[in-house]
């Protein structure tokens, strides 16, 4: 059976108005169009639905019995096809999962959590570390937002630039090159590289190679915390972001120096799956991430 949702809409109006003309005015249709649809309804149900009683029309017992169900179905269909975009943060009860590298998580989490709890106390955040390999968690809905340098290539994903961060060189106080960090001395020092995949090179090595230089990389570690811990106890250098990495750099009482070569700032992107494009709560979460990053970049 091919059912037309418009039949239910007209039936609902007829049962409410108990008049073909009244239903027509309510739905902004002509009376003949409503009469034709009433004929279809009578044929489908095998019931007269509305019958003449003097100058008015009254519902049949069957019509009276189904009136509430019809109205409920029309209301539910309306809610499905025309969902409300109004978001009540005070009653929002939802768990959001955010994935990002540890430096960004450390820097972002306190201010983001404060914002979320102030506006939507029923919301919980799960902040996960990056995986060592690429996953389909964003596609499968296991992760709501990915924050980081990369942008997905596939059209099913969306990406928004949140900001950017310059690179600096972190080292222990009293490092022999603290006051003399030129490009050649930078390359000659021992370096610890942060790489979740264990790579011993980074884009800056290409720039050094163009200058005829090569860094002395002694280790690749999975986290910035590990790299900075090593730097705090040795003469190794760690190249990291400036304001995003600042809480961890300060935690190890390290000092920073400008990178001794011009290098593009590191982009910070927010990635999500297209299924969440118009989800009001997800839009709100993305707004909070953007506002939080702007806040900490200025502090």
Secondary structure, DSSP 4 states (H G I P E B T S, - for coil): ----HHHHHHHHHHHHH-SHHHHHHHHT--HHHHHHHHHHHHHHHSS-SEEEETTEEEE-HHHHHHHHHHHHHHHHHHHHHS------TTT--EEEEEEE-HHHHHHHHHHHHHHHHHH-TTEEEEEEPPPSS--SHHHHTS-SEEEES----STTEEEEEEEEE-EEEEEETT-TTTT---HHHHHHSEEEEE-TT--S--HHHHHHHHTT---EEEEEES-HHHHHHHHHTSS-BEEEESSSSHHHHHHTTEEEEE-SS--PPEEEEEEEEGGGTT-HHHHHHHHHHHHHHHHHH--
